[in-house]
Amino acid sequence: MPVPIKKVDIVKKRTKKFARHQSDRYKKLDASWRKPKGIDNRVRRRFKGQIAMPKIGYGSNANTRHVLPNGFKKFLVSNVQDLELLLMHNRVYAAEIAHNVSSKKRIAIVQRARQLDVKVTNAAARLQTAENE
């Protein structure tokens, strides 16, 4: 089984999502972030006690950005040829089979990944036979 080159502890500066101003107050407002634009808006003017706005300082460490908890970065694979790209990078990237790949091709991809010693994050997806269901 492939292991990542270096397993660095992933530290998130903020794990809570940034909620849209007053989305807790009105059902019609979705919680997804929108920057307040009003001239009198307390959040935009950064008054004490108001919700935080996204800033560049909340960004992740460049060494751990896009790194999965298992230490690999994700690489989307649609066929066996895509998997060949990971031959020299099997300790940095892990393959993830795209959602629209058939179960027949999934089996071929997983077998080839085992030969190349490439980790597949969703290797067990859609591999059950009709008898097992």
VMD Tcl script that builds the backbone (N, CA, C; Angstrom):
set m [mol new atoms 399]
animate dup $m
set s [atomselect $m all]
$s set {name element resname resid chain x y z} {
  {N N MET 1 A 0.841 -1.194 0.000}
  {CA C MET 1 A 0.000 0.000 0.000}
  {C C MET 1 A 0.880 1.250 0.000}
  {N N PRO 2 A 0.616 2.193 -0.887}
  {CA C PRO 2 A 1.448 3.391 -0.947}
  {C C PRO 2 A 1.247 4.277 0.280}
  {N N VAL 3 A 2.333 4.879 0.706}
  {CA C VAL 3 A 2.275 5.819 1.832}
  {C C VAL 3 A 2.751 7.178 1.333}
  {N N PRO 4 A 2.202 8.283 1.864}
  {CA C PRO 4 A 2.631 9.607 1.406}
  {C C PRO 4 A 4.087 9.880 1.778}
  {N N ILE 5 A 4.745 10.701 0.976}
  {CA C ILE 5 A 6.161 11.033 1.210}
  {C C ILE 5 A 6.325 11.669 2.583}
  {N N LYS 6 A 5.554 12.702 2.844}
  {CA C LYS 6 A 5.645 13.344 4.151}
  {C C LYS 6 A 4.243 13.572 4.688}
  {N N LYS 7 A 4.025 13.144 5.911}
  {CA C LYS 7 A 2.720 13.311 6.558}
  {C C LYS 7 A 2.828 14.520 7.469}
  {N N VAL 8 A 2.351 15.670 6.995}
  {CA C VAL 8 A 2.409 16.909 7.755}
  {C C VAL 8 A 1.056 17.115 8.423}
  {N N ASP 9 A 1.069 17.529 9.668}
  {CA C ASP 9 A -0.180 17.802 10.370}
  {C C ASP 9 A -0.901 18.957 9.686}
  {N N ILE 10 A -2.173 18.736 9.353}
  {CA C ILE 10 A -2.977 19.760 8.690}
  {C C ILE 10 A -3.611 20.630 9.758}
  {N N VAL 11 A -3.297 21.914 9.736}
  {CA C VAL 11 A -3.851 22.863 10.702}
  {C C VAL 11 A -4.757 23.820 9.947}
  {N N LYS 12 A -6.025 23.831 10.307}
  {CA C LYS 12 A -6.977 24.757 9.700}
  {C C LYS 12 A -7.101 25.975 10.608}
  {N N LYS 13 A -6.991 27.178 10.027}
  {CA C LYS 13 A -7.132 28.380 10.834}
  {C C LYS 13 A -8.588 28.586 11.242}
  {N N ARG 14 A -9.496 28.157 10.404}
  {CA C ARG 14 A -10.921 28.265 10.715}
  {C C ARG 14 A -11.638 27.112 10.038}
  {N N THR 15 A -12.420 26.355 10.809}
  {CA C THR 15 A -13.155 25.235 10.234}
  {C C THR 15 A -14.624 25.575 10.035}
  {N N LYS 16 A -15.100 26.602 10.731}
  {CA C LYS 16 A -16.493 27.014 10.618}
  {C C LYS 16 A -16.697 27.755 9.295}
  {N N LYS 17 A -17.835 27.520 8.649}
  {CA C LYS 17 A -18.153 28.206 7.400}
  {C C LYS 17 A -18.462 29.679 7.693}
  {N N PHE 18 A -18.192 30.537 6.712}
  {CA C PHE 18 A -18.574 31.928 6.825}
  {C C PHE 18 A -20.037 32.036 6.412}
  {N N ALA 19 A -20.875 32.468 7.335}
  {CA C ALA 19 A -22.307 32.556 7.064}
  {C C ALA 19 A -22.660 33.955 6.586}
  {N N ARG 20 A -23.636 34.038 5.721}
  {CA C ARG 20 A -24.100 35.320 5.215}
  {C C ARG 20 A -24.750 36.120 6.338}
  {N N HIS 21 A -24.544 37.430 6.322}
  {CA C HIS 21 A -25.111 38.317 7.345}
  {C C HIS 21 A -26.629 38.186 7.378}
  {N N GLN 22 A -27.164 37.944 8.567}
  {CA C GLN 22 A -28.598 37.809 8.863}
  {C C GLN 22 A -29.247 36.580 8.225}
  {N N SER 23 A -28.430 35.591 7.793}
  {CA C SER 23 A -29.015 34.372 7.248}
  {C C SER 23 A -29.655 33.536 8.360}
  {N N ASP 24 A -29.238 33.759 9.598}
  {CA C ASP 24 A -29.870 33.073 10.731}
  {C C ASP 24 A -31.217 33.686 11.064}
  {N N ARG 25 A -31.460 34.877 10.587}
  {CA C ARG 25 A -32.660 35.622 10.951}
  {C C ARG 25 A -33.807 35.420 9.956}
  {N N TYR 26 A -33.453 35.261 8.681}
  {CA C TYR 26 A -34.470 35.143 7.640}
  {C C TYR 26 A -34.299 33.830 6.903}
  {N N LYS 27 A -35.405 33.108 6.748}
  {CA C LYS 27 A -35.373 31.811 6.076}
  {C C LYS 27 A -35.068 31.954 4.589}
  {N N LYS 28 A -35.483 33.075 4.014}
  {CA C LYS 28 A -35.283 33.282 2.576}
  {C C LYS 28 A -33.819 33.530 2.216}
  {N N LEU 29 A -32.980 33.883 3.201}
  {CA C LEU 29 A -31.558 34.110 2.947}
  {C C LEU 29 A -30.787 32.825 3.146}
  {N N ASP 30 A -30.123 32.367 2.110}
  {CA C ASP 30 A -29.284 31.179 2.198}
  {C C ASP 30 A -28.031 31.512 3.002}
  {N N ALA 31 A -27.452 30.520 3.658}
  {CA C ALA 31 A -26.295 30.753 4.529}
  {C C ALA 31 A -25.007 30.963 3.744}
  {N N SER 32 A -24.992 30.675 2.445}
  {CA C SER 32 A -23.753 30.808 1.679}
  {C C SER 32 A -23.296 32.270 1.644}
  {N N TRP 33 A -22.009 32.469 1.779}
  {CA C TRP 33 A -21.432 33.793 1.984}
  {C C TRP 33 A -21.690 34.743 0.821}
  {N N ARG 34 A -22.124 35.950 1.149}
  {CA C ARG 34 A -22.212 37.069 0.213}
  {C C ARG 34 A -21.626 38.276 0.934}
  {N N LYS 35 A -20.785 39.035 0.268}
  {CA C LYS 35 A -20.162 40.195 0.910}
  {C C LYS 35 A -21.196 41.296 1.097}
  {N N PRO 36 A -21.286 41.826 2.322}
  {CA C PRO 36 A -22.225 42.931 2.549}
  {C C PRO 36 A -21.769 44.183 1.800}
  {N N LYS 37 A -22.719 44.861 1.127}
  {CA C LYS 37 A -22.371 46.026 0.314}
  {C C LYS 37 A -23.025 47.312 0.812}
  {N N GLY 38 A -23.883 47.229 1.822}
  {CA C GLY 38 A -24.633 48.411 2.257}
  {C C GLY 38 A -23.750 49.480 2.879}
  {N N ILE 39 A -24.167 50.749 2.758}
  {CA C ILE 39 A -23.348 51.854 3.271}
  {C C ILE 39 A -23.317 51.885 4.796}
  {N N ASP 40 A -24.367 51.398 5.441}
  {CA C ASP 40 A -24.418 51.409 6.902}
  {C C ASP 40 A -24.179 50.033 7.518}
  {N N ASN 41 A -23.778 49.066 6.732}
  {CA C ASN 41 A -23.712 47.692 7.221}
  {C C ASN 41 A -22.644 47.515 8.297}
  {N N ARG 42 A -23.063 46.903 9.430}
  {CA C ARG 42 A -22.153 46.721 10.573}
  {C C ARG 42 A -21.065 45.697 10.272}
  {N N VAL 43 A -21.416 44.661 9.523}
  {CA C VAL 43 A -20.441 43.604 9.226}
  {C C VAL 43 A -19.365 44.147 8.289}
  {N N ARG 44 A -19.772 44.885 7.251}
  {CA C ARG 44 A -18.814 45.455 6.306}
  {C C ARG 44 A -17.882 46.434 7.001}
  {N N ARG 45 A -18.409 47.186 7.961}
  {CA C ARG 45 A -17.610 48.181 8.684}
  {C C ARG 45 A -16.815 47.564 9.836}
  {N N ARG 46 A -16.930 46.247 10.015}
  {CA C ARG 46 A -16.179 45.465 10.986}
  {C C ARG 46 A -16.369 45.957 12.419}
  {N N PHE 47 A -17.622 46.142 12.804}
  {CA C PHE 47 A -17.918 46.519 14.186}
  {C C PHE 47 A -17.646 45.338 15.099}
  {N N LYS 48 A -17.299 45.635 16.337}
  {CA C LYS 48 A -17.015 44.603 17.333}
  {C C LYS 48 A -18.263 43.769 17.595}
  {N N GLY 49 A -18.075 42.450 17.685}
  {CA C GLY 49 A -19.190 41.551 17.986}
  {C C GLY 49 A -19.966 41.076 16.775}
  {N N GLN 50 A -19.620 41.549 15.597}
  {CA C GLN 50 A -20.315 41.107 14.382}
  {C C GLN 50 A -19.615 39.871 13.808}
  {N N ILE 51 A -20.275 39.219 12.835}
  {CA C ILE 51 A -19.696 38.013 12.242}
  {C C ILE 51 A -18.439 38.379 11.451}
  {N N ALA 52 A -17.508 37.430 11.364}
  {CA C ALA 52 A -16.251 37.655 10.649}
  {C C ALA 52 A -16.465 37.547 9.149}
  {N N MET 53 A -15.696 38.327 8.416}
  {CA C MET 53 A -15.715 38.249 6.958}
  {C C MET 53 A -14.499 37.454 6.495}
  {N N PRO 54 A -14.594 36.752 5.367}
  {CA C PRO 54 A -13.430 36.031 4.855}
  {C C PRO 54 A -12.299 36.999 4.518}
  {N N LYS 55 A -11.082 36.606 4.884}
  {CA C LYS 55 A -9.894 37.406 4.577}
  {C C LYS 55 A -8.803 36.470 4.089}
  {N N ILE 56 A -7.780 37.039 3.476}
  {CA C ILE 56 A -6.674 36.237 2.949}
  {C C ILE 56 A -5.933 35.545 4.086}
  {N N GLY 57 A -5.981 36.096 5.269}
  {CA C GLY 57 A -5.281 35.525 6.416}
  {C C GLY 57 A -5.835 34.195 6.875}
  {N N TYR 58 A -7.065 33.856 6.476}
  {CA C TYR 58 A -7.648 32.569 6.854}
  {C C TYR 58 A -7.164 31.436 5.941}
  {N N GLY 59 A -6.344 31.739 4.941}
  {CA C GLY 59 A -5.893 30.729 3.983}
  {C C GLY 59 A -5.070 29.637 4.637}
  {N N SER 60 A -5.075 28.461 4.037}
  {CA C SER 60 A -4.346 27.315 4.570}
  {C C SER 60 A -2.858 27.435 4.265}
  {N N ASN 61 A -2.065 26.669 4.993}
  {CA C ASN 61 A -0.633 26.575 4.749}
  {C C ASN 61 A -0.423 26.018 3.343}
  {N N ALA 62 A 0.495 26.602 2.587}
  {CA C ALA 62 A 0.726 26.175 1.209}
  {C C ALA 62 A 1.180 24.715 1.138}
  {N N ASN 63 A 1.859 24.227 2.184}
  {CA C ASN 63 A 2.316 22.835 2.177}
  {C C ASN 63 A 1.165 21.855 2.363}
  {N N THR 64 A 0.124 22.271 3.053}
  {CA C THR 64 A -0.977 21.351 3.344}
  {C C THR 64 A -2.258 21.686 2.592}
  {N N ARG 65 A -2.210 22.673 1.714}
  {CA C ARG 65 A -3.408 23.039 0.954}
  {C C ARG 65 A -3.791 21.917 -0.009}
  {N N HIS 66 A -5.043 21.564 -0.078}
  {CA C HIS 66 A -5.603 20.502 -0.926}
  {C C HIS 66 A -5.139 19.108 -0.506}
  {N N VAL 67 A -4.558 18.960 0.677}
  {CA C VAL 67 A -4.091 17.646 1.131}
  {C C VAL 67 A -5.213 16.962 1.896}
  {N N LEU 68 A -5.477 15.707 1.567}
  {CA C LEU 68 A -6.501 14.922 2.252}
  {C C LEU 68 A -5.979 14.502 3.626}
  {N N PRO 69 A -6.847 14.098 4.531}
  {CA C PRO 69 A -6.384 13.661 5.852}
  {C C PRO 69 A -5.405 12.497 5.814}
  {N N ASN 70 A -5.421 11.684 4.744}
  {CA C ASN 70 A -4.477 10.567 4.660}
  {C C ASN 70 A -3.102 10.989 4.142}
  {N N GLY 71 A -2.912 12.270 3.807}
  {CA C GLY 71 A -1.603 12.775 3.394}
  {C C GLY 71 A -1.409 12.904 1.896}
  {N N PHE 72 A -2.385 12.449 1.101}
  {CA C PHE 72 A -2.279 12.533 -0.356}
  {C C PHE 72 A -3.071 13.730 -0.875}
  {N N LYS 73 A -2.742 14.152 -2.112}
  {CA C LYS 73 A -3.571 15.117 -2.827}
  {C C LYS 73 A -4.442 14.330 -3.797}
  {N N LYS 74 A -5.604 14.869 -4.119}
  {CA C LYS 74 A -6.566 14.168 -4.957}
  {C C LYS 74 A -6.273 14.405 -6.440}
  {N N PHE 75 A -6.399 13.349 -7.262}
  {CA C PHE 75 A -6.232 13.469 -8.711}
  {C C PHE 75 A -7.381 12.717 -9.366}
  {N N LEU 76 A -8.197 13.417 -10.143}
  {CA C LEU 76 A -9.386 12.818 -10.745}
  {C C LEU 76 A -9.004 11.983 -11.963}
  {N N VAL 77 A -9.494 10.736 -11.974}
  {CA C VAL 77 A -9.149 9.777 -13.022}
  {C C VAL 77 A -10.430 9.314 -13.712}
  {N N SER 78 A -10.421 9.342 -15.054}
  {CA C SER 78 A -11.585 8.883 -15.814}
  {C C SER 78 A -11.326 7.603 -16.580}
  {N N ASN 79 A -10.043 7.282 -16.807}
  {CA C ASN 79 A -9.709 6.059 -17.532}
  {C C ASN 79 A -8.326 5.581 -17.100}
  {N N VAL 80 A -7.911 4.454 -17.662}
  {CA C VAL 80 A -6.630 3.847 -17.270}
  {C C VAL 80 A -5.461 4.728 -17.704}
  {N N GLN 81 A -5.600 5.429 -18.839}
  {CA C GLN 81 A -4.518 6.297 -19.316}
  {C C GLN 81 A -4.253 7.433 -18.322}
  {N N ASP 82 A -5.304 7.971 -17.711}
  {CA C ASP 82 A -5.122 9.022 -16.695}
  {C C ASP 82 A -4.327 8.495 -15.511}
  {N N LEU 83 A -4.528 7.248 -15.205}
  {CA C LEU 83 A -3.849 6.625 -14.069}
  {C C LEU 83 A -2.346 6.515 -14.315}
  {N N GLU 84 A -1.957 6.342 -15.574}
  {CA C GLU 84 A -0.530 6.212 -15.911}
  {C C GLU 84 A 0.247 7.477 -15.545}
  {N N LEU 85 A -0.430 8.632 -15.494}
  {CA C LEU 85 A 0.234 9.882 -15.138}
  {C C LEU 85 A 0.756 9.856 -13.704}
  {N N LEU 86 A 0.144 9.015 -12.864}
  {CA C LEU 86 A 0.533 8.966 -11.455}
  {C C LEU 86 A 1.665 7.979 -11.184}
  {N N LEU 87 A 2.225 7.404 -12.218}
  {CA C LEU 87 A 3.273 6.389 -12.051}
  {C C LEU 87 A 4.434 6.902 -11.204}
  {N N MET 88 A 4.932 8.103 -11.481}
  {CA C MET 88 A 6.060 8.664 -10.740}
  {C C MET 88 A 5.626 9.489 -9.533}
  {N N HIS 89 A 4.311 9.713 -9.385}
  {CA C HIS 89 A 3.822 10.585 -8.314}
  {C C HIS 89 A 2.901 9.845 -7.356}
  {N N ASN 90 A 3.101 8.526 -7.227}
  {CA C ASN 90 A 2.163 7.736 -6.426}
  {C C ASN 90 A 2.305 7.955 -4.919}
  {N N ARG 91 A 3.313 8.732 -4.488}
  {CA C ARG 91 A 3.450 9.012 -3.062}
  {C C ARG 91 A 2.995 10.430 -2.722}
  {N N VAL 92 A 2.573 11.180 -3.744}
  {CA C VAL 92 A 2.064 12.541 -3.520}
  {C C VAL 92 A 0.569 12.592 -3.811}
  {N N TYR 93 A 0.146 11.950 -4.932}
  {CA C TYR 93 A -1.254 12.011 -5.356}
  {C C TYR 93 A -1.940 10.668 -5.186}
  {N N ALA 94 A -3.216 10.736 -4.833}
  {CA C ALA 94 A -4.066 9.554 -4.794}
  {C C ALA 94 A -5.123 9.719 -5.883}
  {N N ALA 95 A -5.421 8.649 -6.584}
  {CA C ALA 95 A -6.412 8.704 -7.655}
  {C C ALA 95 A -7.817 8.679 -7.061}
  {N N GLU 96 A -8.699 9.433 -7.675}
  {CA C GLU 96 A -10.117 9.354 -7.333}
  {C C GLU 96 A -10.866 9.140 -8.644}
  {N N ILE 97 A -11.617 8.048 -8.717}
  {CA C ILE 97 A -12.331 7.712 -9.946}
  {C C ILE 97 A -13.530 8.650 -10.086}
  {N N ALA 98 A -13.690 9.225 -11.275}
  {CA C ALA 98 A -14.772 10.178 -11.527}
  {C C ALA 98 A -16.129 9.493 -11.357}
  {N N HIS 99 A -17.139 10.297 -11.057}
  {CA C HIS 99 A -18.465 9.747 -10.741}
  {C C HIS 99 A -19.142 9.102 -11.936}
  {N N ASN 100 A -18.768 9.512 -13.146}
  {CA C ASN 100 A -19.480 9.030 -14.332}
  {C C ASN 100 A -18.764 7.878 -15.032}
  {N N VAL 101 A -17.875 7.170 -14.323}
  {CA C VAL 101 A -17.165 6.033 -14.902}
  {C C VAL 101 A -17.954 4.763 -14.597}
  {N N SER 102 A -18.102 3.901 -15.598}
  {CA C SER 102 A -18.896 2.682 -15.431}
  {C C SER 102 A -18.182 1.692 -14.516}
  {N N SER 103 A -18.941 0.750 -13.979}
  {CA C SER 103 A -18.361 -0.223 -13.050}
  {C C SER 103 A -17.348 -1.129 -13.762}
  {N N LYS 104 A -17.560 -1.390 -15.054}
  {CA C LYS 104 A -16.625 -2.216 -15.821}
  {C C LYS 104 A -15.244 -1.543 -15.905}
  {N N LYS 105 A -15.245 -0.239 -16.219}
  {CA C LYS 105 A -13.981 0.495 -16.309}
  {C C LYS 105 A -13.379 0.729 -14.930}
  {N N ARG 106 A -14.223 0.850 -13.903}
  {CA C ARG 106 A -13.731 1.017 -12.530}
  {C C ARG 106 A -12.869 -0.177 -12.122}
  {N N ILE 107 A -13.328 -1.367 -12.476}
  {CA C ILE 107 A -12.583 -2.585 -12.127}
  {C C ILE 107 A -11.203 -2.552 -12.786}
  {N N ALA 108 A -11.155 -2.143 -14.074}
  {CA C ALA 108 A -9.879 -2.061 -14.795}
  {C C ALA 108 A -8.956 -1.011 -14.160}
  {N N ILE 109 A -9.527 0.111 -13.761}
  {CA C ILE 109 A -8.729 1.179 -13.145}
  {C C ILE 109 A -8.154 0.721 -11.815}
  {N N VAL 110 A -8.978 0.066 -10.987}
  {CA C VAL 110 A -8.520 -0.391 -9.672}
  {C C VAL 110 A -7.427 -1.449 -9.811}
  {N N GLN 111 A -7.575 -2.360 -10.788}
  {CA C GLN 111 A -6.545 -3.385 -11.010}
  {C C GLN 111 A -5.225 -2.761 -11.447}
  {N N ARG 112 A -5.295 -1.810 -12.366}
  {CA C ARG 112 A -4.075 -1.142 -12.839}
  {C C ARG 112 A -3.432 -0.316 -11.718}
  {N N ALA 113 A -4.251 0.286 -10.878}
  {CA C ALA 113 A -3.734 1.069 -9.752}
  {C C ALA 113 A -2.988 0.174 -8.772}
  {N N ARG 114 A -3.475 -1.030 -8.598}
  {CA C ARG 114 A -2.795 -1.976 -7.709}
  {C C ARG 114 A -1.422 -2.349 -8.277}
  {N N GLN 115 A -1.342 -2.492 -9.606}
  {CA C GLN 115 A -0.055 -2.811 -10.249}
  {C C GLN 115 A 0.935 -1.647 -10.117}
  {N N LEU 116 A 0.417 -0.417 -10.278}
  {CA C LEU 116 A 1.281 0.764 -10.219}
  {C C LEU 116 A 1.525 1.236 -8.790}
  {N N ASP 117 A 0.906 0.594 -7.812}
  {CA C ASP 117 A 1.013 0.976 -6.404}
  {C C ASP 117 A 0.507 2.405 -6.193}
  {N N VAL 118 A -0.681 2.689 -6.754}
  {CA C VAL 118 A -1.321 3.992 -6.612}
  {C C VAL 118 A -2.538 3.825 -5.721}
  {N N LYS 119 A -2.694 4.703 -4.748}
  {CA C LYS 119 A -3.862 4.642 -3.860}
  {C C LYS 119 A -5.076 5.203 -4.581}
  {N N VAL 120 A -6.203 4.490 -4.472}
  {CA C VAL 120 A -7.473 4.953 -5.032}
  {C C VAL 120 A -8.400 5.243 -3.862}
  {N N THR 121 A -8.853 6.496 -3.765}
  {CA C THR 121 A -9.645 6.896 -2.599}
  {C C THR 121 A -11.021 6.234 -2.580}
  {N N ASN 122 A -11.633 6.068 -3.742}
  {CA C ASN 122 A -12.970 5.460 -3.795}
  {C C ASN 122 A -12.925 4.138 -4.565}
  {N N ALA 123 A -12.001 3.261 -4.188}
  {CA C ALA 123 A -11.805 2.000 -4.907}
  {C C ALA 123 A -12.992 1.055 -4.758}
  {N N ALA 124 A -13.698 1.108 -3.641}
  {CA C ALA 124 A -14.790 0.165 -3.394}
  {C C ALA 124 A -16.112 0.605 -4.012}
  {N N ALA 125 A -16.170 1.793 -4.593}
  {CA C ALA 125 A -17.428 2.312 -5.123}
  {C C ALA 125 A -17.872 1.537 -6.354}
  {N N ARG 126 A -19.106 1.127 -6.391}
  {CA C ARG 126 A -19.759 0.446 -7.523}
  {C C ARG 126 A -19.033 -0.807 -7.988}
  {N N LEU 127 A -18.448 -1.541 -7.068}
  {CA C LEU 127 A -17.769 -2.784 -7.454}
  {C C LEU 127 A -18.540 -4.030 -7.023}
  {N N GLN 128 A -19.695 -3.872 -6.356}
  {CA C GLN 128 A -20.476 -5.013 -5.927}
  {C C GLN 128 A -21.127 -5.677 -7.128}
  {N N THR 129 A -21.187 -6.992 -7.096}
  {CA C THR 129 A -21.849 -7.724 -8.180}
  {C C THR 129 A -23.338 -7.823 -7.883}
  {N N ALA 130 A -24.110 -8.268 -8.891}
  {CA C ALA 130 A -25.564 -8.361 -8.723}
  {C C ALA 130 A -25.949 -9.403 -7.677}
  {N N GLU 131 A -25.153 -10.450 -7.517}
  {CA C GLU 131 A -25.478 -11.492 -6.537}
  {C C GLU 131 A -25.330 -10.995 -5.105}
  {N N ASN 132 A -24.359 -10.109 -4.895}
  {CA C ASN 132 A -24.117 -9.610 -3.539}
  {C C ASN 132 A -25.197 -8.654 -3.068}
  {N N GLU 133 A -25.904 -8.007 -3.995}
  {CA C GLU 133 A -26.952 -7.060 -3.609}
  {C C GLU 133 A -28.195 -7.803 -3.264}
}
mol reanalyze $m
mol bondsrecalc $m
mol representation Tube
mol addrep $m
